Structure formats: structure tokens, C-alpha cells
Amino acid sequence: MKNTIRVAIDGPVGAGKSTIARECAARLGFIYVDTGALYRAIGVYCNDNGIDVHDDTATAEYIAVSKVTISLRFIEERHKPDEAGLTSAGSAQRVFVGDIDYTDKIRTPQASMLASRVSANPEVRAFLLELQRGFGKENSVVMDGRDIATVVLPCAEVKIFLPAAAEERARRRYDELIEKGQQVDFETVLADLNKRDYDDSHRACAPLKQADDAILVDTTGNTFEESVERIIGIINGKNK
């Protein structure tokens, strides 16, 4: 295989990008970068400090004035044993705003909507662009988001677009939130997801779309393992 390989995975919210990308990275020994977490952190940070994220100018000015720093830190962790009793190790990504760990604060429906809003802000995107690109300069990475193959890593060796039916994505997100103890109903989750899809694909700055040279991998009806094996097969096939 090549010394460095960059894998760009784009797709709509709830398609399983993060969990699939994280597992692929762990099995391949690559660094996993969840770029959506960066936008969630910016959105939550601004909201926590009384900034209206719908005001692009106020948001950009606050980021500049506060001199906020967003960073990803990786810690080694061991996963739970599988059905065969085997365990695997991987790097867990933690998201920090300054010295504060925001990882647990950004996994809520509100954080998702805040992320969708700030990601449409050109100044926010410019602020995070070089941070994202930096991870792919010297490391083999699996990076997922909305515009990785089209904007962040346009020269990635592997580009994948990962959609799934809206109802299935909403069900996955609903189950995930319920498991975390959050009180939500399915119809609200589906409505939020449909709005997020529309906003992400219609924004003027770096809208969600499939790159011309990206491989389409629809996860509708797939098991997690089927999706992971499909993507790893694509990555290995590109690097023979």
C-alpha cells in the first residue's frame, strides 16, 4: 500500500458515516477525523456564549474576537469483545474547545441543527478548513463530512458518497438518541433530518453533493458489517 492514503467520505446526516468511517480507520490503522464534530463544537460554543448563529457576521466576529481554538485529541481505547470474544484497539477522537472537552455536549439534536447553520457560514468554513486539511498531509486518514471530497480533500485517493433512505437514517438516529437517554419522538427526528438534508444540499457555500469521481455506497438495508466491508474493499482495491 501507499505510505499515505486519504479517504474522503461524504453523505447526509444519519447515513452512518461516523461509525462506519471510525471502524474502517481502526481496522486499517488510519487516523479517523469526524469533521462534523468540529462544526458542532463551533455551533455549541457560540450558542453557549449567547451568539445567534443565524447572524453570520456576529458569529464570524465572535470567533475572531474570542480567538477560540478547536482541536481534536486522540486517545487509545479498547473496544468491547465481539461475538468471538476478541477485542480490538483504536483511537477515540475527543473534541476540545480551548481546554474544555466538548465531546459529550455536541451529540444532541440541537447541536446537529447548530452545526448545520454554522456550516453554511463561509467564515466558519474558512476557519476550519486548514485544520481539517492538516490531518491529511502526513497521516493516512479516513475523514467524513459533507464536503470532504469536493472541498477539503479534493485530491483524496479514495472518495466515497454514503447515502441511505431518510426513514432509515431517522430510525438510526432515533435509536441512538433513545439509547443515550434523550426524550425524542421519531416524527420530530425525521422532520429535523429532512430539514438538515435540505439546508445542507441548498446552502450557497460548499453544499452537500457527490463528487464526480466519488463511489456511491448506499447503506439502505445494509448491516453495519456489510457497509464496513464494502468500504474497506474499495480502499484496498484502490491501493493494490
Phi, psi and omega per residue, in radians:
M1 nan 2.792 3.105
K2 -1.158 2.759 3.137
N3 -1.094 -0.719 -3.129
T4 -2.272 2.287 3.124
I5 -2.306 2.279 3.131
R6 -1.931 2.206 -3.134
V7 -1.998 2.093 -3.126
A8 -1.874 2.100 -3.138
I9 -2.101 2.060 3.105
D10 -2.006 2.781 3.092
G11 2.889 2.958 -3.103
P12 -1.295 2.952 -3.140
V13 -1.069 2.448 3.057
G14 1.382 0.146 -3.127
A15 -1.413 -0.081 -3.134
G16 1.620 0.236 -3.078
K17 -0.976 -0.879 -3.026
S18 -1.129 -0.853 -3.104
T19 -1.181 -0.680 3.126
I20 -1.205 -0.804 -3.136
A21 -1.093 -0.704 -3.140
R22 -1.095 -0.739 -3.126
E23 -1.212 -0.702 3.101
C24 -1.070 -0.765 3.133
A25 -1.080 -0.752 -3.128
A26 -1.079 -0.757 -3.098
R27 -1.240 -0.510 -3.115
L28 -1.605 -0.195 -3.097
G29 1.373 0.428 3.121
F30 -1.670 2.896 2.997
I31 -1.468 2.371 3.085
Y32 -1.747 2.306 3.134
V33 -2.210 1.974 3.102
D34 -1.630 1.657 -3.063
T35 -1.220 -0.477 3.110
G36 -1.061 -0.526 3.131
A37 -1.121 -0.548 3.131
L38 -1.156 -0.755 3.131
Y39 -1.215 -0.649 3.076
R40 -1.072 -0.735 -3.123
A41 -1.108 -0.753 3.104
I42 -1.085 -0.799 -3.126
G43 -1.075 -0.801 -3.138
V44 -1.173 -0.717 3.126
Y45 -1.027 -0.842 -3.139
C46 -1.133 -0.773 -3.140
N47 -1.092 -0.715 3.124
D48 -1.081 -0.460 -3.093
N49 -1.807 0.348 3.004
G50 1.353 0.311 3.135
I51 -1.632 2.285 3.092
D52 -1.383 1.880 -3.059
V53 -1.207 -0.192 3.065
H54 -1.362 -0.218 3.074
D55 -1.692 1.713 -3.067
D56 -1.036 -0.722 -3.104
T57 -1.144 -0.805 -3.132
A58 -1.109 -0.689 3.135
T59 -1.125 -0.828 -3.130
A60 -1.097 -0.730 -3.124
E61 -1.157 -0.679 -3.131
Y62 -1.174 -0.709 3.111
I63 -1.060 -0.722 -3.134
A64 -1.200 -0.812 -3.076
V65 -1.197 -0.712 -3.098
S66 -1.312 -0.269 -3.116
K67 0.913 0.716 -3.115
V68 -1.114 2.517 3.060
T69 -2.083 2.337 3.089
I70 -1.972 2.305 -3.134
S71 -2.469 2.706 3.038
L72 -1.947 2.301 3.089
R73 -2.135 2.478 -3.048
F74 -2.019 2.272 3.107
I75 -2.145 2.517 3.124
E76 -1.339 2.365 3.092
E77 -2.463 2.719 3.092
R78 -1.863 2.312 -3.134
H79 -1.411 2.810 3.109
K80 -1.107 2.623 3.128
P81 -1.035 2.500 3.084
D82 -1.459 -2.984 -3.080
E83 -1.099 -0.427 3.137
A84 -1.552 0.008 3.131
G85 1.473 0.208 -3.119
L86 -1.653 2.547 3.080
T87 -2.015 2.710 3.111
S88 -2.313 2.690 -3.136
A89 -1.932 2.677 3.104
G90 -2.823 3.050 3.135
S91 -1.691 2.170 3.085
A92 -1.611 2.317 -3.121
Q93 -1.581 2.265 3.050
R94 -2.056 2.438 -3.077
V95 -1.865 2.155 -3.126
F96 -2.024 2.390 2.962
V97 -1.916 1.888 -2.951
G98 1.128 -2.178 3.111
D99 -1.803 0.178 -3.085
I100 -1.775 2.257 3.119
D101 -1.370 1.982 -3.119
Y102 -1.708 0.047 -2.969
T103 -0.915 -0.819 -3.090
D104 -1.365 -0.387 -3.102
K105 -1.350 -0.338 -2.978
I106 -1.732 0.087 -3.132
R107 -1.815 1.040 3.116
T108 -2.342 2.791 3.081
P109 -1.019 -0.659 3.126
Q110 -1.103 -0.740 3.129
A111 -1.093 -0.619 3.113
S112 -1.105 -0.783 3.141
M113 -1.205 -0.652 3.090
L114 -1.117 -0.684 3.114
A115 -1.106 -0.726 3.133
S116 -1.070 -0.672 -3.115
R117 -1.251 -0.856 -3.087
V118 -1.223 -0.441 3.134
S119 -1.222 -0.255 3.078
A120 -1.532 -0.067 -3.121
N121 -1.551 2.002 -3.101
P122 -0.987 -0.597 -3.126
E123 -1.207 -0.654 3.098
V124 -1.175 -0.742 -3.138
R125 -1.094 -0.727 3.118
A126 -1.142 -0.649 -3.137
F127 -1.079 -0.669 -3.064
L128 -1.637 -0.231 -3.002
L129 -1.038 -0.913 -3.073
E130 -1.171 -0.568 3.077
L131 -1.057 -0.793 3.138
Q132 -1.150 -0.798 -3.117
R133 -1.110 -0.553 -3.102
G134 -1.048 -0.575 -3.130
F135 -1.163 -0.484 -3.082
G136 -1.633 0.036 -3.100
K137 -1.361 -0.663 -3.054
E138 -2.179 -0.008 -3.073
N139 -2.173 2.623 2.928
S140 -1.364 2.170 -3.021
V141 -2.320 2.683 2.866
V142 -2.034 2.016 -3.056
M143 -2.121 2.256 3.136
D144 -2.127 2.685 -3.124
G145 3.063 -2.534 -3.135
R146 -1.925 -0.470 -3.042
D147 -2.374 0.561 -3.064
I148 -1.190 -0.854 -3.108
A149 -1.301 -0.463 -3.075
T150 -1.587 -0.530 -3.040
V151 -2.237 -0.919 -2.991
V152 -1.226 -0.904 -3.128
L153 -2.220 1.151 -3.102
P154 -1.125 -0.308 3.116
C155 -1.776 0.313 3.128
A156 -1.014 2.485 -3.133
E157 -1.215 -0.526 3.124
V158 -2.258 2.233 3.106
K159 -2.185 2.259 -3.091
I160 -2.310 2.382 3.026
F161 -1.931 2.178 -2.923
L162 -2.118 1.518 3.089
P163 -1.696 3.076 3.004
A164 -2.859 2.779 -3.137
A165 -1.017 2.489 -3.071
A166 -1.011 -0.751 -3.119
E167 -1.119 -0.674 3.137
E168 -1.212 -0.684 3.104
R169 -1.130 -0.708 3.123
A170 -1.131 -0.674 3.124
R171 -1.129 -0.730 3.111
R172 -1.066 -0.805 -3.122
R173 -1.150 -0.716 3.109
Y174 -1.036 -0.853 -3.138
D175 -1.071 -0.682 -3.141
E176 -1.118 -0.761 -3.121
L177 -1.209 -0.694 3.102
I178 -1.097 -0.721 3.131
E179 -1.078 -0.533 3.126
K180 -1.462 0.010 3.090
G181 1.536 0.193 -3.131
Q182 -1.500 2.489 -3.125
Q183 -1.574 1.799 -3.132
V184 -2.428 2.794 3.011
D185 -2.073 2.672 -2.998
F186 -1.047 -0.765 -3.080
E187 -1.096 -0.630 3.099
T188 -1.185 -0.739 3.106
V189 -1.061 -0.761 -3.136
L190 -1.138 -0.740 3.127
A191 -1.103 -0.752 3.112
D192 -1.099 -0.702 -3.134
L193 -1.137 -0.755 3.133
N194 -1.124 -0.664 3.095
K195 -1.160 -0.735 3.121
R196 -1.085 -0.733 3.095
D197 -1.004 -0.829 -3.109
Y198 -1.108 -0.830 -3.120
D199 -1.075 -0.767 -3.081
D200 -1.167 -0.635 -3.078
S201 -1.539 -0.200 -3.107
H202 -1.981 -0.002 3.134
R203 -1.184 2.643 -3.090
A204 -1.271 -0.554 -3.077
C205 -1.740 2.023 3.072
A206 0.840 1.070 3.139
P207 -1.169 2.742 3.077
L208 -1.189 2.162 3.064
K209 -2.831 2.787 3.122
Q210 -1.393 2.238 3.076
A211 -1.115 2.597 -3.091
D212 -0.985 -0.607 -3.079
D213 -1.824 0.299 3.113
A214 -1.496 2.586 3.090
I215 -1.589 2.244 -3.139
L216 -1.429 2.190 3.075
V217 -2.252 1.654 -3.134
D218 -1.396 2.142 -3.072
T219 -1.625 0.076 3.133
T220 -0.997 2.164 3.116
G221 1.424 -0.117 -3.140
N222 -1.399 2.592 2.906
T223 -1.376 2.855 3.100
F224 -0.997 -0.795 -3.103
E225 -1.112 -0.668 3.114
E226 -1.094 -0.728 3.135
S227 -1.168 -0.754 3.133
V228 -1.085 -0.828 -3.121
E229 -1.105 -0.658 3.116
R230 -1.080 -0.797 -3.100
I231 -1.251 -0.717 3.091
I232 -1.073 -0.652 3.090
G233 -1.083 -0.691 3.107
I234 -1.142 -0.786 -3.127
I235 -1.091 -0.832 -3.139
N236 -1.134 -0.641 3.131
G237 -1.156 -0.550 3.131
K238 -1.320 -0.287 -3.001
N239 -2.101 0.489 3.076
K240 -1.355 nan nan
